[in-house]
Amino acid sequence: MSRYQNFGLGIALLAFAEFPALLFADEAKYQPLPAIEHPADNPWSEEKHQLGKMLFFDPRLSGNNRMSCATCHNPSLGWSDRLPRTLGRDQRELGRNSPSIINSGYFGKQFWDGRADSLEEQALVPIMGPTEMDQNLNKLEEELKAIPDYYRKFKKVFGASGVTAENIAKALATFERSVLSRNAPYDKYQQGDVSSMSNSALRGMKIFFSKGRCNICHGGPLFADNSFHNIGLKPLKGRMPDLGRFKITEKKEDKWSFRTPGLRDITRTAPYMHDGRFKTLEEVIDFFDRGGDPLENKSPLMQPLNLQRQEKADLIQFLKTLDGEFQPVTLPDLPQ
């Protein structure tokens, strides 16, 4: 477990130990996001980063040559797709919302249910998925080897091993670790620029770290605890129930649990929750204000907050200050 994963988990455990008392870590204990860590077996290089960027935007990674990673993780749409539930192969709706990849390099477990232990492992899952990109990895290797520019770039980055599924995953993961949220108004305020947050946002920050108890799960520099919770999201009518983390662990306590999303750049990544059921932050706050919905095994942390209308409005203004500076993305020229 990395140091920033430990930090987020520690905040959550501390808050849980103090519950229901309002003795949570406060805004004075600010820590900026640390430098991103790269695995020892997949160190960063600019050439690998650029190769990963090409692969990320290349529809030839899919079986029908129509879908790229950016189809569901569009940089102009918050590195997601703004759909309640993402569309897979043949435009068929899948069961879950496409999570933004912003700051994904800080998370340990990947996907809403944590089925992958790293970005490298995550990268190949949608490529192989029969309802997603539906690509055979052996075929993909051969196709990329047949593209001269790709063949040369893989040899330059990875040496003799060249184009392999493992190296495709490593290049993609290296690029994804570069998608970061930085220099938000909240960060500027904590670093001394008192003009970067309005009075309403400052009141909202106080609510976030006290009455709202938001930082129990959304603590630390990532505003997430790298953990999984059942917050009382009852199954949507007419849809197959999604048991979340339970599908991976088969542990009863994990039923209906999903990964805590980070809150940085939150206004750019609507709709919200694993199934995209909430279109707005107002809906999200109303849900938490009522303590979630009745559901088996719901976390005891989910209790009514009794927020007033102005407090909800202030809380939203604070959440807006977590949006980092917009970073335009130049699309790469794809190898031929």
C-alpha positions in Angstrom: 0.0 0.0 0.0 1.4 3.4 -1.0 1.9 6.3 1.3 -1.1 8.2 0.0 -3.3 5.2 0.2 -2.2 4.8 3.8 -3.0 8.4 4.5 -6.6 8.2 3.1 -7.3 5.0 5.0 -5.9 6.5 8.2 -8.2 9.5 8.0 -11.2 7.2 7.5 -10.3 5.0 10.5 -9.7 8.0 12.7 -13.0 9.5 11.8 -14.8 6.2 12.3 -13.2 5.8 15.8 -14.6 9.2 16.8 -18.1 8.6 15.3 -20.6 10.0 16.2 -18.6 12.8 17.8 -17.7 15.6 15.5 -14.0 15.3 16.1 -12.8 14.9 12.5 -9.6 16.0 10.8 -10.1 19.6 9.9 -9.2 21.8 7.0 -6.1 23.1 8.9 -4.4 19.8 8.4 -4.1 20.5 4.7 -1.7 18.4 2.6 -1.4 18.8 -1.2 -1.5 15.8 -3.5 2.0 14.2 -3.4 4.0 13.4 -6.4 2.6 10.4 -8.3 4.4 7.1 -7.7 5.3 4.8 -10.5 5.8 1.0 -9.9 9.3 -0.3 -9.8 8.6 -2.6 -12.7 7.0 0.2 -14.8 9.1 3.4 -14.3 8.2 6.6 -16.0 9.7 7.8 -19.2 8.6 10.5 -21.6 8.7 8.1 -24.5 6.5 5.6 -22.7 4.1 8.3 -21.7 3.7 9.5 -25.3 3.3 5.9 -26.5 0.6 5.3 -23.9 -1.2 8.5 -25.0 -1.3 7.2 -28.6 -2.7 3.9 -27.5 -5.3 5.6 -25.3 -6.7 7.5 -28.2 -6.4 4.8 -30.8 -9.6 3.0 -31.8 -7.5 0.1 -33.3 -7.3 -1.2 -29.7 -10.9 -2.4 -30.0 -12.1 -5.4 -31.9 -14.2 -3.4 -34.4 -11.7 -0.5 -34.6 -14.3 2.0 -33.5 -13.7 2.4 -29.7 -10.7 3.8 -28.0 -10.1 4.2 -24.2 -11.1 7.9 -24.8 -14.5 6.8 -26.0 -15.5 6.3 -22.4 -12.9 8.5 -20.9 -13.1 11.7 -22.9 -10.8 14.5 -21.7 -13.4 17.1 -22.8 -16.0 15.4 -20.6 -14.0 15.2 -17.4 -12.2 12.1 -18.6 -15.5 10.2 -18.5 -18.5 10.2 -20.9 -21.2 12.1 -19.0 -23.6 9.2 -19.4 -25.4 7.6 -16.5 -24.2 4.2 -17.6 -21.5 3.9 -20.3 -22.1 2.4 -23.7 -20.1 -0.6 -24.8 -19.7 -2.5 -28.1 -22.5 -1.8 -30.6 -23.6 1.1 -28.4 -25.2 -1.3 -25.8 -25.6 0.2 -22.3 -23.5 -1.4 -19.7 -24.4 -1.6 -16.0 -22.2 1.1 -14.5 -21.1 4.7 -14.8 -17.7 5.2 -16.4 -15.5 6.5 -13.7 -13.2 9.4 -14.5 -9.5 8.6 -14.7 -8.5 11.9 -13.1 -6.1 11.1 -10.3 -6.6 7.4 -10.9 -2.9 6.8 -10.3 -3.5 7.5 -6.6 -5.9 4.7 -6.1 -4.9 1.2 -5.2 -7.9 -0.9 -6.3 -9.4 0.1 -9.7 -13.0 0.0 -10.9 -16.1 0.6 -8.8 -15.7 -2.9 -7.3 -11.9 -2.9 -7.0 -11.5 -5.9 -9.2 -8.0 -4.7 -10.4 -5.1 -4.1 -8.1 -3.3 -1.6 -10.4 -3.6 0.6 -13.4 -1.6 -2.0 -15.4 -4.1 -4.7 -14.5 -7.0 -2.4 -15.1 -5.8 -1.3 -18.6 -6.5 -4.6 -20.3 -9.9 -5.4 -18.7 -12.0 -3.2 -21.0 -9.9 -4.0 -24.0 -10.7 -7.7 -23.5 -14.2 -7.3 -22.3 -16.7 -8.9 -24.7 -19.3 -6.1 -24.0 -16.7 -3.4 -24.1 -13.8 -3.1 -26.6 -14.0 -6.9 -27.4 -10.4 -7.3 -28.5 -8.4 -10.5 -28.5 -5.0 -9.6 -27.0 -3.0 -12.0 -29.3 -4.6 -10.4 -32.3 -4.0 -6.9 -31.0 -0.3 -7.7 -30.5 0.0 -8.8 -34.1 -2.0 -5.8 -35.4 0.3 -3.4 -33.6 3.4 -5.2 -34.7 2.2 -4.7 -38.3 2.1 -0.9 -37.9 5.7 0.2 -38.5 5.6 3.3 -36.2 4.2 1.3 -33.3 6.7 -1.5 -33.8 9.6 1.0 -33.7 8.2 2.9 -30.7 7.6 -0.3 -28.6 11.2 -1.5 -29.4 12.6 1.9 -28.3 10.6 2.0 -25.0 10.6 -1.7 -24.0 13.6 -3.1 -25.9 13.6 -6.7 -27.2 10.2 -7.6 -25.8 8.6 -5.0 -28.0 4.8 -5.2 -28.6 3.2 -7.4 -25.9 0.0 -7.2 -24.0 1.9 -6.5 -20.8 3.8 -3.6 -22.4 0.6 -2.2 -23.9 -0.8 -2.2 -20.3 2.3 -0.5 -19.0 2.3 2.2 -21.6 -1.4 2.9 -21.0 -1.0 3.0 -17.2 1.9 5.4 -17.5 -0.2 7.8 -19.5 -3.2 7.5 -17.2 -0.9 8.4 -14.2 -0.3 11.7 -15.9 -4.0 12.7 -15.8 -4.0 14.8 -12.6 -6.0 17.5 -11.0 -3.9 20.3 -9.7 -4.0 23.9 -8.4 -7.7 24.1 -7.4 -9.0 27.2 -5.6 -9.1 25.1 -2.4 -5.3 24.4 -2.8 -4.6 28.1 -3.5 -6.6 29.1 -0.4 -4.7 26.7 1.8 -1.4 28.0 0.3 -2.2 31.6 1.3 -4.4 33.0 -1.5 -7.4 34.0 0.6 -9.2 35.5 -2.4 -9.6 32.1 -4.1 -12.6 31.0 -2.1 -15.8 32.9 -1.5 -17.5 33.3 1.9 -20.1 30.8 0.8 -17.4 28.3 -0.1 -15.6 28.9 3.2 -18.8 28.2 5.1 -19.3 25.1 3.0 -15.7 23.9 3.9 -16.6 24.2 7.5 -19.7 22.0 7.0 -17.7 19.5 5.0 -15.3 19.0 7.8 -17.8 19.1 10.7 -21.6 18.9 10.5 -21.6 17.2 7.1 -19.0 14.6 8.2 -18.0 14.3 4.5 -14.3 13.9 5.3 -15.0 10.6 7.0 -14.8 8.9 3.6 -13.6 11.9 1.5 -10.6 12.8 3.5 -6.9 13.4 2.7 -5.4 15.2 -0.3 -7.4 13.0 -2.7 -10.7 13.5 -0.9 -11.2 9.8 -0.9 -10.2 7.0 1.5 -9.3 4.3 -1.0 -11.9 2.0 0.5 -15.4 0.6 -0.2 -18.7 1.5 1.5 -22.3 0.6 1.4 -24.0 4.0 1.5 -27.6 2.8 1.0 -28.0 3.0 -2.8 -30.9 0.7 -3.2 -31.1 -1.0 -6.6 -32.8 1.0 -9.4 -36.2 -0.3 -10.4 -36.2 -2.4 -13.5 -32.4 -3.1 -13.4 -30.4 -6.1 -12.3 -29.2 -5.6 -8.7 -25.5 -4.7 -8.5 -23.9 -6.2 -5.4 -20.7 -4.2 -6.0 -17.5 -5.3 -4.1 -19.3 -8.5 -3.0 -18.9 -9.9 -6.5 -15.1 -9.8 -6.1 -14.7 -10.8 -2.4 -17.9 -12.9 -1.8 -17.9 -11.4 1.7 -21.3 -10.6 3.2 -20.0 -7.3 4.6 -19.1 -6.2 1.1 -22.7 -6.4 -0.3 -23.7 -3.2 -2.0 -20.3 -1.6 -1.4 -18.5 0.5 -4.0 -15.3 2.4 -4.1 -15.2 5.9 -2.7 -14.6 8.3 -5.6 -12.3 11.2 -5.2 -13.9 14.6 -5.1 -11.4 16.6 -7.0 -12.8 18.0 -10.3 -16.2 16.8 -9.0 -18.3 19.2 -11.1 -16.7 17.9 -14.3 -17.6 14.3 -13.7 -21.4 14.2 -13.5 -23.6 12.1 -13.3 -22.7 10.6 -10.0 -22.6 7.2 -8.2 -21.7 3.8 -9.7 -24.9 3.8 -11.7 -25.0 7.5 -12.6 -28.4 7.9 -10.9 -27.8 11.4 -9.7 -27.5 14.1 -12.3 -26.5 17.0 -10.0 -24.6 17.6 -6.8 -27.8 18.9 -5.3 -29.3 15.4 -5.7 -26.1 13.9 -4.2 -26.2 16.1 -1.1 -30.0 15.5 -0.6 -29.2 11.8 -0.6 -26.5 12.0 2.0 -28.6 14.5 4.0 -31.3 11.9 4.5 -28.7 9.3 5.5 -29.1 7.3 2.3 -31.9 4.8 1.7 -32.8 1.7 3.7 -30.6 -1.2 2.5 -29.1 -4.4 4.0 -25.7 -3.9 5.6 -25.7 -0.1 5.1 -22.7 1.6 6.8 -23.5 3.0 10.3 -21.8 6.2 9.1 -24.8 6.9 7.0 -27.0 9.0 9.3 -29.3 12.0 8.6 -27.4 15.3 8.6 -30.3 17.7 9.0 -28.6 20.3 6.7 -30.4 23.6 6.1 -31.0 24.9 2.6 -28.2 27.5 2.9 -25.8 24.9 4.3 -26.4 22.7 1.2 -25.8 25.6 -1.1 -22.6 26.5 0.7 -21.4 22.9 0.6 -21.8 22.9 -3.2 -19.8 26.1 -3.4 -17.0 24.4 -1.5 -17.1 21.3 -3.7 -16.7 23.6 -6.7 -13.4 24.9 -5.3 -12.0 21.3 -5.7 -11.9 21.7 -9.5 -8.3 22.0 -10.6 -7.1 24.2 -13.4 -8.4 23.0 -16.8 -5.7 21.3 -18.8 -6.4 21.1 -22.5 -5.3 17.9 -24.2 -3.7 17.8 -27.6 -4.7 14.7 -29.5 -1.7 12.6 -30.7 -0.9 11.7 -34.2 -1.5 8.0 -34.4 1.2 5.8 -35.7 0.9 4.4 -39.3 
